[in-house]
Amino acid sequence: MGTILLVIIVVGLFWGVGSYNHLVSLVQRSKEAASDIEVQQKRRYDLIPNLVETVKGYATHEQGTLTKVIEARTAAMAQGGGMAEQAKAQNMITDALKSVFALSEAYPDLKANQNFLSLQAELTDTEDKIQAARRFYNGNVRDLNTSVLAFPGNIIANMFHFEKMEFFDLPDNDASTQPVAVKF
């Protein structure tokens, strides 16, 4: 009887240590994924001033559009809140950049400028990397949240105060979630 009790205690101890280490691993992977998002956003922040300077030379009458881009960049860089606030700030940049790229249609010389085309390609590549980083982050957060909530792992999570993390979700009223209107 004593041996069986000892085996149960040892198995329980190993399970507890394994569950704890698994949760620690999930938290660290989620933090790393959040850092990946920040790295790509910083890359975008660094490209924006070059884009604005390039466009400024061609689209002198579009100062308001360029000002919106700079304001959105400044607001996003200052944003330090949760993932929902960051998503909102990042979407402001995306919308502002779309309006800058739309300017190229009105200014053929700008559209043909090699520097503008290069910056546009780099920003498009960066946007793709940001989206991939967000998906990677959300996958890690999903795994962590599932482990924190599911039995019997939630016992260890509650004992050691592991908490769910926030997903990187787009706001419901974001323009990128609305259907595109096509008019002929």
Stockholm file with secondary structure:
# STOCKHOLM 1.0

chainA/1-184         MGTILLVIIVVGLFWGVGSYNHLVSLVQRSKEAASDIEVQQKRRYDLIPNLVETVKGYATHEQGTLTKVIEARTAAMAQGGGMAEQAKAQNMITDALKSVFALSEAYPDLKANQNFLSLQAELTDTEDKIQAARRFYNGNVRDLNTSVLAFPGNIIANMFHFEKMEFFDLPDNDASTQPVAVKF
#=GR chainA/1-184 SS CHHHHHHHHHHHHHHHHHHHHHHHHHHHHHHHHHHHHHHHHHHHHHHHHHHHHHHHHHCTTCHHHHHHHHHHHHHHHHCCSCHHHHHHHHHHHHHHHHHHHHHHHHCHHHHHCHHHHHHHHHHHHHHHHHHHHHHHHHHHHHHHHHHHHSTTHHHHHHHTTCCCCCCCCCCTTCGGGSCCCCCC
#=GC SS_cons         CHHHHHHHHHHHHHHHHHHHHHHHHHHHHHHHHHHHHHHHHHHHHHHHHHHHHHHHHHCTTCHHHHHHHHHHHHHHHHCCSCHHHHHHHHHHHHHHHHHHHHHHHHCHHHHHCHHHHHHHHHHHHHHHHHHHHHHHHHHHHHHHHHHHHSTTHHHHHHHTTCCCCCCCCCCTTCGGGSCCCCCC
//
